[in-house]
Amino acid sequence: MTVTIVGSQLGDEGKGALVDIWGGDANVVVRYQGGDNAGHTVVHDGTEYKLSLVPSGAIRGKTGVLGNGCVINPRTLFSEIDDLRDCGVDPDVRLARRAHVILPFHRVLDGIEEEVKSDSDLDAGTTGRGIGPTYEDKAGRRGVRVGDLLDPDVLRERLEYVVPQKRALATEVYGLDLVDEHAEYAEAFDIEALFEEYSEIGRRLEREEMTVNAGEFLAQLREGGENLLFEGAQGTSIDIDHGIYPYVTSSNPTAGGACVGSGLGPSVIGRGEIVGVVKAYLSRVGTGPLPTELDEDENEEALADEIRERGGEFGTVTGRPRRIGWLDMPMLRHASRANGFTGIGVNHVDVLAGLEELKVGHAYELDGETVETMPTTTEEWARCEPVYREFEPWPEADWDAVAKEGYDALPEAACEYLSYLSEEVGVPVYAVGIGPNRGQTVVRENPFDLV
């Protein structure tokens, strides 16, 4: 069967922890979109692993697949694999031959473009990893795919077509001086240097038998009775189609992306479980509206600082401090509809313990009307004023003891909060995260047991 795990908000919901937990019953963990802009932190036996490309299930010895919907930086991939091997973990990672490759010039151009946007309202807070430019080349039919790295003649042909275009863009549009002032970027636009490096990468991929026809590979495993877990990166509200455009990522983190990004059809994904991961409050890296943000006065800013420190709200990839807000229920209703959730996992419940106040943005006021889901344009969303519902805060607890005893050991006020979330999104709570370690999650249902 299949289980798809999706971020319900703006990313950073703690998806990796649930992938790690439920991945124990999966044979294969599949990343279906995004690249090394996605950060997953997994804690196992007291060791913290920060992964940006290797699927989270690798820590549990599962086969990881980077599907055709991903964009892959081989430098990052091999660095993570080598680091894991140094730690005694030997990940089995397969790359879809149809996945596109992030090349050095993508990263250079990403940084330049974001710098140009930095003084405008279009700054999306990109990680600068070349994700967007690679997806642009994919859509423009000038990209380099993993399969191209395996054939030197094809690789050279692809590079000879695209690199002159990128060099012209860098020098003639953005004004880079690749000879003197910006000479450190010269190799990123050098066909021979790129051909030499990426030909060798192709040879390593072949030696280690890392590439697959992802759709066929996954279909054969499923037909053989294997359990597949699909791991989304980022979150629903930064989906390029269903998010707060233009403050979005360049791919589809929503559950539909699991189909196009893996090669398995909607009837396969739809017959499985689709679990939305929710952070018990809201966090975001980057610019753009955030109606429930805690930034109105000094008291709210102090509360945001407290939650940020408790929750470790700093980007896994960038290290940037995340903006903090109360839970946004219209955002969750939107996510539940767009993904077709069958259940939710709620993380960071412990972070809210002991606060003096606790609110949820239950609805919005927009142009004099009450609305209960996100509007279609970001400009409308920016005009939304939250309609808050207050909740009784819960006290601190021995969270390790709660995790051992189960859901009924949670503070009563926390259970009321969770029941409200469940009722509003229309699906049950499958798991509750009350700490960063694997043993600090209260699991009510294992989605692999439900189909």
Secondary structure, 3 states (H helix, E strand, C coil): CEEEEEECCCCCCCHHHHHHHHHHHCCEEEECCECCCCCEEEEECCEEEEECCCCHHHHHCCEEEECCCEEECHHHHHHHHHHHHHCCCCCEEEEECCCEECCHHHHHHHHHHHHHHCCCCCCCCCCCCCHHHHHHHHHCCCCCEHHHHHCHHHHHHHHHHHHHHHHHHHHHHCCCCCCCCCHHHHHHHCHHHHHHHHHHHHHHHHHCCCEECHHHHHHHHHHCCCCEEEECCCCHHHCCCCCCCCCCCCCCCCCCHHHHCCCCCHHHHHCCEEEEEEECCEEECCCCCCCCECCCCHHHHHHHHHHHHHHCCECCCCCCECEEECEEHHHHHHHHHHHCCCEEEEECHHHHCCCCCCEEEEEEEECCEEECCCCCCHHHHHHCEEEEEECCCCCCCCHHHHHHHCHHHCCHHHHHHHHHHHHHHCCCEEEEECCCCHHHEEECCCHHHCC
